[in-house]
Amino acid sequence: MKKYLIPNEGKFYKANLHIHTTMSDGRETPEEVKAAYKAAGYSVVAFTDHEIMLDHSDLADEDFLPITSFEKSINAVSPATGFPHHRKTAHLNFLSKDPHKLACSVMNPATTWGNAKEHISEELKKYSYEAEYTTECLNDVIARANREGFLVTLNHPVWSLQNYEDYIGLKGLWGLEVYNTGCALMGCPDTVQPLDDLLRVNENVFPLATDDAHSPADHFGGYVMIKAQSLAYTEVMGALECGDFYASTGAEIRSLYVDGNKLVVDCSPVRSVTVCTECRSNMHRTALYAGHITHAEFDLSGYFAGCAEELTGRRAYIRVVVTGADGSSAYTRAYGLKELKV
């Protein structure tokens, strides 16, 4: 009996969940962003302008969905040099489950900058959250946003100069960037290490690949493929919330399911398929010739037999990574034992 980890029903929608426009510090208008991404086959864009949240529902059509969202920066105190890029920072995206919700209690109009200052609403003026770069404050921000109907992501931890101690205590994150086009182009490529670190302390965070685009040069490098019943806002946000998507820089995962003790992966032609786990028992398939794998099967019976959650206190999980001959990759979220066992 097959149990689909990525739903078999529905349609894949390509999405960029991190971008900036002329409403903050981007070089393109929201209309130009829509035109560029729609022409490239995207159906969903989250407009995450800095410190400001705007209603872009006028951009929606039967083939394009804008997600109401914003990015918040929480900076550490500057060192003696005063140079801002020497200090650590936490950049968080907030994706609203309600397309018309344009404020959150963690916002503060005093922190807006650039063009965002021109778009401060009366609703936003009600809030004056004072944020500090501490684990306690970050967790308060995340908890407040979760209660108020937002999915919260941690963005580009490498560019942000974050180490293990900066993120390991965070609670309630929905997503974490494992790839960010803009930061990769600046020589600060992200990795899956923070993702696995948080998964191993039982935080069920999802991997994201994004553009963080500020100009056309940053377009189309990282995205997520959302499996949803339709392009309706509630359907797409529901699929995101429960993890019915995968992140990618170009490789495709077309089907993912378990059949008894067997895990089956169907994908675009790739050079390798890897099943990563919370321990060292990873499973791997590599093509003799690059780009020849489109179907891979893994026997999970040995992994199931070796799981010892009750002894380690650590959530058992698998996640799948496929890597193409061109170096592009696709990443699934982590699936726990209850999801894997038919």
N, C-alpha and C positions, 0 to 999 in steps of 0.2 A: 504494500500500500504506500503510495507516494504522499509525502508531506512537503509542500512547497514552502521554502524559507523566504524566497522572493515570490509574492503571489503569482499564480499562473494566470489568473483573470486580470483584466484591466489593460492599460496601455502605458508604455514608458513615455515620460515627459522629461525633456532635457532642461536643466535648471542651473542658473548661476545665482548663488545665494549670498554674494558679497560684491557690491559695486558702489561707486560714488559718482555723483553727477554735479552739474553746476549749482545744485542746491546747497552743496558744501564745498568740497575742494576738487571735484572732478572737472574735466574739460568738455564733457558732452552733456547736453540737456537730457532729461528723461525721455523725451521723444526720440532723440538720436540714439540713445541706448536701446530703446525698444526696437527701432528699425534695424540696428546692427545685429542684435542678438536674434531677432526673429528671422532675419535673412540667413543666419548661420544655423537655423534649425532648432533654436531654443524656444520653449513654450512658456518658461517661468523665469522671472528675474525678481530677486529681493533687492529693493532700493534701500541700501544701508548707509544713507548719508550720515555724516558725523553729527552726533548730539542733537539731531532734529528728526522728527518723524512726520511724514507727509502722506496725504491720501492721493495715491496715483490710480485710483480705480477708473478714472477716465481713459486710461491707456488700455484697459482690458477689452479684449474682443474674443471671438470664438476660438482663436488660435494662440492667444497670449494672455498670461496672468501675471500682474504685478503683485508682489507680496509687500505689505506694509511692514516696515522695519527701520531700525536705526543702529548705529554703532556708537558705543560709549568707550572713552579712554579713561583709564585710572592710572595715573603716573606716580612712580616713586619720587621721593624728594630728590632734587638735583644734587649731584656731588659738587665738590668745591669748584670744579671747572665751569659749572653752569651750562655746559653744552648739552642740549636736550637728548641727543642720541646716546649719551653715556648712561642714562638712567633706564632702569627697568620700567616696563609698562604692562598693563593688562588691557587688551582691546577685546570687548565683548560685543557680539551682535545679538539683537533681540528681534525675533520674528513674531509678529502678532497673529494670534489665531482669529482676531477680528479685524477685517480690512479697514474699518472705520475708526479703530481705536488709535488715537494720535498722541497719547501721552502715557507715561509710566512714572511711578513715584520715585524711581531712581534717577530721573532726569533733573537737570538744573540749567535754566537758561543762561546763567552766568558762565557756563563752560562752553557755550557755543562759540564758534569762531568762523572766520571767512564768510562766505555767502550765507551760511546757516543763520547768521544773526538777523537776516532780513525776513526770516520765516518763523520767528518766535510767535506762537499763538497765545491767546488769552488762557487757554487750558494749560499750556506748558508753564506759564507764569505762576501757576499755583504751586509748583514744586521747586525745591531748593536743596536737593540731596547733596550732602557734603561727603564725598568719597575719599578714602585713603587707601594706599597700596598696602593692605594687610589681608591676610587670609580671612579674618573675621569680617571685614568690610565687604570683601568680594563675595563671601557666602551670603551675607545679608542682601546684597544686590541681586544675586541669583535667586534667592528664596523669594524676595519681593516680586521679582519679575515672573517667576513661575506661578505664584499665587494670582497674579494679575493677567495671566493668559498669554505668556510669551515663551517661546523656545529660545534658550540661551546658548550661544556658542562661544568658545574660547578661540580667538584668532591668532594666527602666526606666532606661536610661542618662541620660535627661533629668532625672528626679527625683534621680538619684544625682549630679548635677552633673558628669558625665563629659564631657570634651572628646575631640577626635580622638586626642591623645597618650595618653589613658588607656586606650583600647580597641584602637588600631590594631596593637599588638604582641601581642595575645592569639592563642594557637594552640590549635586543637582544640575550639573551641566547636561544639556541635551546633545551638543555636538562639539567637535574639536577639529580644527583644520590640520590635515596631514599633508595638504598641498595648497599653496597659495601662489598664483601665477606672478603677481606683482613682486612678492618677496623673493621668489625663485629667480626672477630676472635681476634682482638687486644683489644676488649672491648670498641670500639667506634662506635656503630651501628648508622646508619643514620635513619632519620625519614621523614615523608611526610610534616612536618611543613614548611620547607623552600619552598616546592613546592606550598602549598596553600597560603603562604604569598605572593609569587610572582604572582600567579594567581589572587589574590585579588587586586593587583595594576595593573591588566590588562596586565601582561607579560605572553604571551602564551608559557610557557615552558613545556616540556614533561618529564615524570618520566622515570628514567633509573634504572635498576638493573644490576650491573656489578661484575666482580671478582677482578679487580685491581691485578691480580695474579703476584707474583714475583717468585713463586715456585709451585710445584704440590700440596702443602698443601692448596693453595688458589683457586684451581680449582672448577668450576661447582656449585657455590653457587647462583650467580645472573646472569640473562641473559635477553635478549629481544627476542620476537617472532615477526619477520617481515613478513608481508603479502605482497608478491610481485608476479608479473607475471612470473619472472624467476630469476635466480641467476646472471644475468648480472650486472656489476658494476653500470651502470646508473639506472637500475630498482631498485636495492636495496637502493641506495642512495636517489632516488626519493621517495621511500616508507618511508624511515626514515625521510626525510625532511618534508613530509606532515603529519607524525604521524600515518602511517598505521602499527602500532605495539603495543604490550603491554609489560610491564616489569614484571618479575616474579622471585620468589625464589623457584618455584616448582609447584604451582597451575596453571591450564590451563583455558583460556577463549577461547572457541571454536567458539562462534558466538555472535555478539552484534548488535542489530538493534532496530529501532523504527518502530512501526506500529500504525499510528494515534497518540494517546496520550499514547500509551503503550511502555515501554522499555522492551526488552526481552534479557535475558542473558542465554546462554548455556555454561556450564563449566564442568570441571572434578568434581568428587564428592568432595564437600566442606562442611564446617560447617556453613558458612555464606556468604551472598552476600550483599554488602552495596553500595548504591548510595549516594555519597558525593556531596554536592553543595557548592556554595560560601557563603551560609548562614547557619542557624541552621536546615533547613528542610531536614535533611538526611532521607533516606528510607532504611529499613533493613529487611533482611530475615535470620532467624537462624534456623538450623535443630534441631529437638528435639533430634536426635541422630547424633553424629558427622559424617560428611562425607556423608550425604544423599541427599544434594541438587545438582542437575545437571541442573536444569532449574528454572529460576525465572523471574517473570513478575512484573512490577511496573507501576502504573497509574501515569503519569506525569501531568495530567490535573490540579491538585491543585497547583503543582509547577509552571506550566506555568502561571496560574492565579495570583500567588503571586509575579512573577518577576517584578522588578521595576528598570530596568537599568537607565531609564531616571531620576529617583529620587535619586538613590544612586551613580550614576556615576561609578558603579562597574559592570564589565562584569559578566553576569549570566552564569553558567556552571554546568554540572554534570561530575563526573568521577566515575568509578566503581572499587571497590576493592572486590576480592573474597579471602577467607581465608580457607585453608584446615584444616583437623583435626590434621595434623602434625605441624601446625603453619606456613606453607608456604603460600605466598600470591601472587596475581597477580594484577597489577595496570594498568588501562587504562589511556590515556591522558584525558584532559578536553575537553568536547564538548560544544560549545556555542549554543545559541538559534537557530540560522540560520541552524546549522547542525542537530538539534534535530527535528525541525518542518517539517513534511512531506508536 
